[in-house]
Amino acid sequence: MSSVAPTGGSPVDGTGERPGPIHARPVPHPWRWVALALIAVLVAMLISSFVTNPKWDFGFALQVMNFRPVLNGLLLGTIVGTIGAMILGVGLGIVLAIMRLSSNPVLAGVAAVYTWFFRSIPRYVLLFMIGTGIGYLYPHVDIGVPFGQQLASALGWSNDLTFWQVDINAFSTTLLAGILGLGFSEAAYMAEIARAGILSVDRGQTEAAQALGMPPSRTMMRVVLPQAMRVIVPPTGNETLAMVKDTSLLTAIPIGTELFYQTTIIGQRTLRIMPTLVAAIAWYLIICSILMVGQYYLERYFGRGFGAPGQTKRDSTVKRLLGVGGSH
């Protein structure tokens, strides 16, 4: 007969003695060491290539990184272009997301068509169209009274009611035109990101704000968007990193004050292509690394209170003080 453990005690074996300690061994993972060895070999081969292959020419690459045209391209083309395009893209994207969620079918339809169009056109093609096609179709744009020429002709006036004329051929090759192109394209993607963030906020938050008498605009700005930011920030950070790299597409306009364009010109003139590419890659790595650090702190700021360390302990403390979920 099997023995039964005494009440409140541990089970005993047939001899009446307690079992000894269990000597557990961790499950071996030999393939981890194999993978580590392969990675170590690949890293060693890469370092050896950097050190022994003179064609990398890291010394000249460092010089190229500090050339004034390259620094101007980094500042004006890459940094300013990224900031301008993201400001336009994020601002317009939030507006489009709100329009897309509106009960007004006209606003929702306009936002849907906008996102459909700009998400379907490659950015290089869009920028090429801005730099070449728009100026061909509309060399000049007149700003004034709508149908001013037809109205002035019908009334016999010499003035065609035009107040200002824009030279599209001159404007389409500027950095501002490139920022507009990248920003309009980015707004379509940010609209979907912002819409997902807004939909992630519980509907009860909006209903509670409405019950307090808050207007819809204030409800969106003070209640919904601050909570939606924890969902919006991570993909927005990815879009910002992508925009840093997409500024290299500004050569389609074409814009000379751009990082990759300047390094390419130096490589063609000196016939040292590889080190100039290394210089461009190094600057992209530096800028993106800084942005990744900023994204980390933004995510931690907007994500506080949602699964943050210590949040469960604080919640239990608050519940205990309020007498909720515990014994009295």
ZIFEN-V772359 format. One record per residue. N is the residue number from 1. SS is DSSP state (hx for helix, st for strand, lp for the rest). PHI is phi in degrees with one decimal (999 if undefined). NEAR is the number of other ideal C-beta (glycine too) atoms within 12 Angstrom. Layout:
[[N;SS;PHI;NEAR] [N;SS;PHI;NEAR]]
This chain:
[[1;lp;999;4] [2;lp;-79.3;9] [3;lp;-77.8;16] [4;lp;-115.0;13] [5;lp;-68.9;14] [6;lp;-62.1;11] [7;lp;-61.2;7] [8;lp;78.6;6] [9;lp;-109.8;11] [10;lp;-106.1;14] [11;lp;-63.6;16] [12;st;-119.8;15] [13;lp;-85.5;14] [14;lp;-65.8;11] [15;lp;-87.9;8] [16;lp;85.3;14] [17;lp;-104.6;11] [18;st;-74.2;14] [19;lp;-67.3;15] [20;lp;-75.8;8] [21;lp;-65.5;6] [22;lp;-88.2;6] [23;lp;-96.2;7] [24;lp;-83.9;6] [25;lp;-115.1;6] [26;lp;-64.4;7] [27;lp;-67.7;8] [28;lp;-70.0;8] [29;lp;-129.3;10] [30;hx;-66.5;10] [31;hx;-69.2;11] [32;hx;-63.4;13] [33;hx;-68.5;12] [34;hx;-64.3;12] [35;hx;-63.8;13] [36;hx;-62.3;14] [37;hx;-65.0;14] [38;hx;-62.2;14] [39;hx;-63.9;14] [40;hx;-62.3;14] [41;hx;-64.9;14] [42;hx;-63.1;14] [43;hx;-64.3;14] [44;hx;-63.5;15] [45;hx;-63.4;15] [46;hx;-65.5;15] [47;hx;-64.3;14] [48;hx;-62.7;13] [49;hx;-64.3;16] [50;hx;-62.7;18] [51;hx;-80.6;12] [52;hx;-94.3;12] [53;lp;-91.5;16] [54;hx;-70.7;14] [55;hx;-68.9;17] [56;hx;-63.7;26] [57;lp;50.8;23] [58;hx;-65.0;24] [59;hx;-62.6;15] [60;hx;-68.9;26] [61;hx;-61.3;30] [62;hx;-65.3;18] [63;hx;-64.9;21] [64;hx;-62.2;38] [65;hx;-60.2;31] [66;lp;-103.1;19] [67;lp;-65.3;27] [68;hx;-61.5;16] [69;hx;-59.5;26] [70;hx;-68.9;34] [71;hx;-64.9;21] [72;hx;-64.3;23] [73;hx;-64.5;38] [74;hx;-63.5;35] [75;hx;-73.7;23] [76;hx;-80.2;30] [77;hx;-81.5;42] [78;hx;-83.2;42] [79;hx;-72.8;31] [80;hx;-64.5;29] [81;hx;-61.8;46] [82;hx;-65.7;41] [83;hx;-62.7;26] [84;hx;-63.0;30] [85;hx;-66.5;44] [86;hx;-72.5;34] [87;hx;-61.7;24] [88;hx;-65.0;29] [89;hx;-66.3;40] [90;hx;-68.7;34] [91;hx;-62.0;22] [92;hx;-68.3;30] [93;hx;-64.6;40] [94;hx;-64.5;33] [95;hx;-61.9;27] [96;hx;-65.4;39] [97;hx;-64.4;38] [98;hx;-65.0;31] [99;hx;-63.7;29] [100;hx;-64.1;34] [101;lp;-90.3;29] [102;lp;-71.7;21] [103;lp;-78.1;11] [104;lp;-76.4;13] [105;hx;-65.8;12] [106;hx;-67.7;13] [107;hx;-63.3;19] [108;hx;-63.5;21] [109;hx;-68.5;16] [110;hx;-62.1;20] [111;hx;-64.4;32] [112;hx;-65.4;24] [113;hx;-65.9;19] [114;hx;-59.7;29] [115;hx;-64.0;32] [116;hx;-62.4;17] [117;hx;-68.5;18] [118;hx;-75.9;32] [119;hx;-78.1;24] [120;hx;-93.6;15] [121;lp;-101.1;20] [122;lp;-59.8;16] [123;hx;-65.9;34] [124;hx;-64.0;24] [125;hx;-64.5;18] [126;hx;-63.1;33] [127;hx;-66.4;38] [128;hx;-63.4;26] [129;hx;-63.5;24] [130;hx;-66.4;39] [131;hx;-74.8;31] [132;hx;-120.1;22] [133;hx;-74.5;20] [134;hx;-64.2;27] [135;hx;-64.4;24] [136;hx;-71.2;14] [137;hx;-74.0;14] [138;lp;-132.2;17] [139;lp;-59.9;17] [140;st;-134.9;18] [141;st;-120.5;20] [142;st;-93.3;21] [143;st;-110.8;15] [144;st;178.6;18] [145;lp;-73.0;18] [146;lp;-56.1;12] [147;lp;55.7;15] [148;hx;-65.0;21] [149;hx;-65.4;18] [150;hx;-65.0;13] [151;hx;-67.5;17] [152;hx;-66.6;18] [153;hx;-65.8;14] [154;hx;-68.4;12] [155;hx;-89.4;15] [156;lp;77.4;9] [157;lp;-87.6;15] [158;lp;-80.5;10] [159;lp;-82.9;15] [160;lp;-87.7;22] [161;lp;63.0;21] [162;st;-101.0;21] [163;st;-97.8;13] [164;st;-154.6;13] [165;st;-125.7;17] [166;st;-107.8;22] [167;st;-83.3;18] [168;hx;-67.6;24] [169;hx;-61.2;22] [170;hx;-76.2;17] [171;hx;-74.4;25] [172;lp;-69.9;33] [173;lp;-107.6;27] [174;lp;-100.7;29] [175;hx;-64.3;36] [176;hx;-61.6;24] [177;hx;-63.0;35] [178;hx;-65.0;45] [179;hx;-63.8;36] [180;hx;-62.4;30] [181;hx;-63.3;44] [182;hx;-67.1;49] [183;hx;-67.7;37] [184;hx;-63.9;33] [185;hx;-68.0;39] [186;hx;-65.5;45] [187;hx;-59.6;37] [188;hx;-65.0;34] [189;hx;-74.9;37] [190;hx;-66.8;44] [191;hx;-61.9;42] [192;hx;-70.5;32] [193;hx;-65.3;35] [194;hx;-66.1;41] [195;hx;-64.1;33] [196;hx;-64.0;23] [197;hx;-66.7;32] [198;hx;-65.3;35] [199;hx;-69.2;22] [200;hx;-74.9;22] [201;lp;-81.2;29] [202;lp;-59.0;15] [203;hx;-61.1;17] [204;hx;-62.7;13] [205;hx;-63.9;24] [206;hx;-66.7;26] [207;hx;-64.4;16] [208;hx;-65.7;18] [209;hx;-65.9;26] [210;hx;-65.5;18] [211;hx;-65.2;12] [212;lp;-82.4;14] [213;lp;89.3;10] [214;lp;-75.7;19] [215;lp;-69.0;14] [216;hx;-58.9;19] [217;hx;-64.6;14] [218;hx;-69.7;17] [219;hx;-60.1;26] [220;hx;-66.7;29] [221;hx;-78.9;19] [222;hx;-101.6;19] [223;hx;-116.1;28] [224;hx;-77.5;36] [225;hx;-61.6;31] [226;hx;-58.5;26] [227;hx;-78.0;31] [228;hx;-73.5;33] [229;hx;-63.5;31] [230;hx;-66.5;26] [231;hx;-92.2;27] [232;hx;-79.9;37] [233;hx;-61.7;31] [234;hx;-57.8;24] [235;hx;-67.9;29] [236;hx;-66.7;37] [237;hx;-62.2;29] [238;hx;-63.6;23] [239;hx;-65.5;34] [240;hx;-66.5;36] [241;hx;-62.5;26] [242;hx;-65.4;27] [243;hx;-67.4;42] [244;hx;-56.3;39] [245;hx;-76.5;29] [246;hx;-72.9;36] [247;hx;-63.9;48] [248;hx;-65.8;36] [249;hx;-77.0;35] [250;hx;-64.7;45] [251;hx;-64.3;29] [252;hx;-72.7;30] [253;lp;-76.0;39] [254;lp;-98.0;27] [255;lp;-121.7;35] [256;lp;-79.9;23] [257;lp;-83.1;31] [258;lp;-145.8;41] [259;hx;-58.7;45] [260;hx;-65.0;36] [261;hx;-62.3;33] [262;hx;-67.3;35] [263;hx;-66.9;42] [264;hx;-65.4;26] [265;hx;-62.2;24] [266;hx;-63.5;32] [267;hx;-63.9;26] [268;hx;-69.4;14] [269;hx;-76.0;15] [270;hx;-94.8;20] [271;lp;59.4;13] [272;lp;-123.3;25] [273;hx;-68.8;23] [274;hx;-63.3;25] [275;hx;-64.2;29] [276;hx;-70.2;37] [277;hx;-66.1;28] [278;hx;-62.0;29] [279;hx;-62.6;39] [280;hx;-63.9;37] [281;hx;-62.7;24] [282;hx;-62.9;26] [283;hx;-67.2;37] [284;hx;-63.1;31] [285;hx;-64.3;18] [286;hx;-65.4;20] [287;hx;-63.6;29] [288;hx;-67.6;26] [289;hx;-65.3;16] [290;hx;-63.1;20] [291;hx;-65.8;29] [292;hx;-64.0;20] [293;hx;-64.6;16] [294;hx;-61.5;19] [295;hx;-63.6;25] [296;hx;-60.6;17] [297;hx;-70.8;16] [298;hx;-65.3;21] [299;hx;-62.6;25] [300;hx;-68.6;19] [301;hx;-69.4;17] [302;hx;-78.2;25] [303;lp;-92.7;23] [304;lp;-64.3;19] [305;lp;89.8;19] [306;lp;-117.1;22] [307;lp;71.2;13] [308;lp;-73.5;17] [309;lp;-58.7;12] [310;lp;85.9;12] [311;hx;-67.1;15] [312;hx;-61.3;14] [313;hx;-64.7;12] [314;hx;-65.1;15] [315;hx;-61.9;18] [316;hx;-65.8;15] [317;hx;-65.1;15] [318;hx;-63.4;16] [319;hx;-62.7;15] [320;hx;-67.3;15] [321;hx;-66.8;12] [322;hx;-85.2;12] [323;lp;75.9;10] [324;lp;-104.8;13] [325;lp;72.7;13] [326;lp;-137.7;12] [327;lp;-83.3;7] [328;lp;-96.6;7]]
